Amino acid sequence: MDFQLSDEQLQLKKMVREFAEREIAPNVMKWDEASEFPMATVKELGKLGLLGVIFPAEYGGSGMGYIEYVTAIEELSRVDGSVGIIVAAHTSLGSNHIFIAGNEEQKRKYIPRLATGEFIGAWGLTEPGSGSDAGGARCSAVRRGKNWVLNGTKTFITNGHYADVAVVVAVTDKTAHTHGLSAFVVEKGTRGFRAGKKENKLGLRASDTSELIFEDCEIPGENLLGKEGDGFIDAMRVLDGGRISIAALGLGMAQGAYEAAVKYAKQRKQFGRAISEFQAIGFKLADMATEIDAARLLTMRAAAMKDAGMKTTQESSMAKLYTSEVAVRCANECVQIHGGYGFIKDYPAEKFYRDVKLCTIGEGTSEIQRLVIARQVLKD
Ligand SMILES: Cc1cc2nc3c(=O)[nH]c(=O)nc-3n(C[C@H](O)[C@H](O)[C@H](O)COP(=O)(O)OP(=O)(O)OC[C@H]3O[C@@H](n4cnc5c(N)ncnc54)[C@H](O)[C@@H]3O)c2cc1C
């Protein structure tokens, strides 16, 4: 068992960290307060190969794996979770659904453009009436000659307004429940397809979360992704990878909050000494450091298994569950260690506190992760 990143992986980590500190850090609060989608930065990430880390070079990707993907998302999220979730939804949800379920023609058509940032991707599973119960989707796809006609609304879709390509799961057979769902690729500009309400959020405000609305949206038959009826099963496969990226998102924000807390605890003096010298504060930092390490190990294990081609349903959920809960605890302690200054926007603590909460909700809530894990451990 090797707990070290390779020289190439360390190089990648350094490159992403330097990019994040140079290009993202100075803008974080401006983007957050204006809910401004950092389009220019996202395009730069595409040029650096960071929008296609997990895809092979022959499809325009960087030809790396989930270890590198986790490393990149962690480093981006350490500085700004909004950028982390934009990259995560684009890569391991939208793009990866096309990569794992698409035919050769679909992969050749979309993956190179997505991996380089020419296209931005989104993934639409959630609907107003179906979140945790994704199988209860109502958005429909009905055949019209060789085409499909989509009707319905997807909600809370990351990158919704900016997506050039969206993967959408819709009902093709009402009687077959989860086996009656199919996935489709829909391109921006298709008649009958538009982004709807842009959500005004608690955190991750520079990321875009929007409705996708389909009104008699007619798409060619070849836009069906994977087999008819396999949309739900494929979506669950997509989530096995996606949940690793939410773990990485939480890990990065937990790390950022921890570093901010250490820095502040060493600087802030009360009762004639640095507050880091009080055992109560030292113990908080010790717990944060320990839990972050454990979260990183779980996340990297899931990533390493994914890279080895193994099934990771249980490990992805464990990493996602634990890391997101650790991130929430770390951000909370970060605010506490900052005292009153943790509550104001001159310090990064309050933003981590707002941003991390998404991790216990997106791509399956903590309760749903526990259901998935329980189902796996009780299987044998
Ligand atoms: C910022 C943001 C970005 C998102 N991005 C995307 C995206 O890109 N694509 C996409 O498709 N979706 C996206 N989502 C949607 C997200 O995945 C859902 O919000 C999430 O799965 C929860 O669904 P829900 O909001 O409908 O909550 P509900 O399912 O209504 O859950 C409400 C509460 O009930 C609990 N609950 C539900 N069922 C059970 C059960 N069986 N047992 C125990 N407890 C249960 C939940 O854990 C939760 O606490 C995003 C959400 C947000 C907030």
The ligand as a MOL file (V3000), in Angstrom:
LIG
                    3D

  0  0  0     0  0            999 V3000
M  V30 BEGIN CTAB
M  V30 COUNTS 53 58 0 0 0
M  V30 BEGIN ATOM
M  V30 1 C -26.3020 23.4940 -5.2690 0
M  V30 2 C -26.9370 22.2420 -5.7980 0
M  V30 3 C -26.4600 21.6660 -6.9630 0
M  V30 4 C -27.0860 20.5370 -7.5120 0
M  V30 5 N -26.6590 20.0400 -8.7230 0
M  V30 6 C -27.3740 19.0480 -9.3090 0
M  V30 7 C -27.0640 18.6410 -10.6480 0
M  V30 8 O -26.1230 19.1500 -11.2780 0
M  V30 9 N -27.8390 17.6760 -11.2250 0
M  V30 10 C -28.8870 17.0950 -10.5560 0
M  V30 11 O -29.5500 16.2440 -11.1370 0
M  V30 12 N -29.1970 17.4550 -9.2820 0
M  V30 13 C -28.4630 18.4330 -8.6490 0
M  V30 14 N -28.7950 18.8250 -7.3660 0
M  V30 15 C -29.9150 18.1940 -6.6820 0
M  V30 16 C -29.5050 17.3230 -5.5040 0
M  V30 17 O -28.8870 16.1550 -5.9470 0
M  V30 18 C -30.7680 17.0730 -4.6540 0
M  V30 19 O -31.0970 18.3020 -4.0290 0
M  V30 20 C -30.5800 15.9890 -3.6260 0
M  V30 21 O -30.4300 14.7330 -4.2400 0
M  V30 22 C -31.7440 15.9310 -2.6170 0
M  V30 23 O -32.9690 15.9320 -3.2840 0
M  V30 24 P -34.1170 16.9480 -2.7820 0
M  V30 25 O -33.5030 18.3100 -2.7460 0
M  V30 26 O -35.3100 16.7620 -3.6450 0
M  V30 27 O -34.4350 16.5340 -1.2970 0
M  V30 28 P -35.4790 15.3820 -0.8250 0
M  V30 29 O -35.2470 14.1370 -1.5900 0
M  V30 30 O -36.8410 15.9640 -0.8220 0
M  V30 31 O -35.0120 15.1560 0.6700 0
M  V30 32 C -35.4450 15.9720 1.7690 0
M  V30 33 C -34.9440 15.3170 3.0470 0
M  V30 34 O -35.5280 14.0330 3.1870 0
M  V30 35 C -34.5290 13.0460 3.3400 0
M  V30 36 N -34.9660 11.7980 2.7100 0
M  V30 37 C -35.5110 11.6130 1.4790 0
M  V30 38 N -35.7440 10.3310 1.2550 0
M  V30 39 C -35.3280 9.6660 2.3550 0
M  V30 40 C -35.3030 8.2740 2.7200 0
M  V30 41 N -35.7220 7.3140 1.9120 0
M  V30 42 N -34.8150 7.9610 3.9550 0
M  V30 43 C -34.3610 8.9270 4.7720 0
M  V30 44 N -34.3480 10.2390 4.4940 0
M  V30 45 C -34.8380 10.5960 3.2850 0
M  V30 46 C -33.3040 13.6270 2.6590 0
M  V30 47 O -32.1080 13.0130 3.1040 0
M  V30 48 C -33.4300 15.0900 3.0590 0
M  V30 49 O -32.9140 15.2740 4.3410 0
M  V30 50 C -28.1530 19.9290 -6.8010 0
M  V30 51 C -28.6000 20.4880 -5.5900 0
M  V30 52 C -28.0280 21.6330 -5.1010 0
M  V30 53 C -28.5580 22.2290 -3.8200 0
M  V30 END ATOM
M  V30 BEGIN BOND
M  V30 1 1 1 2
M  V30 2 1 2 3
M  V30 3 2 2 52
M  V30 4 2 3 4
M  V30 5 1 4 5
M  V30 6 1 4 50
M  V30 7 2 5 6
M  V30 8 1 6 7
M  V30 9 1 6 13
M  V30 10 2 7 8
M  V30 11 1 7 9
M  V30 12 1 9 10
M  V30 13 2 10 11
M  V30 14 1 10 12
M  V30 15 2 12 13
M  V30 16 1 13 14
M  V30 17 1 14 15
M  V30 18 1 14 50
M  V30 19 1 15 16
M  V30 20 1 16 17
M  V30 21 1 16 18
M  V30 22 1 18 19
M  V30 23 1 18 20
M  V30 24 1 20 21
M  V30 25 1 20 22
M  V30 26 1 22 23
M  V30 27 1 23 24
M  V30 28 2 24 25
M  V30 29 1 24 26
M  V30 30 1 24 27
M  V30 31 1 27 28
M  V30 32 2 28 29
M  V30 33 1 28 30
M  V30 34 1 28 31
M  V30 35 1 31 32
M  V30 36 1 32 33
M  V30 37 1 33 34
M  V30 38 1 33 48
M  V30 39 1 34 35
M  V30 40 1 35 36
M  V30 41 1 35 46
M  V30 42 1 36 37
M  V30 43 1 36 45
M  V30 44 2 37 38
M  V30 45 1 38 39
M  V30 46 1 39 40
M  V30 47 2 39 45
M  V30 48 1 40 41
M  V30 49 2 40 42
M  V30 50 1 42 43
M  V30 51 2 43 44
M  V30 52 1 44 45
M  V30 53 1 46 47
M  V30 54 1 46 48
M  V30 55 1 48 49
M  V30 56 2 50 51
M  V30 57 1 51 52
M  V30 58 1 52 53
M  V30 END BOND
M  V30 END CTAB
M  END
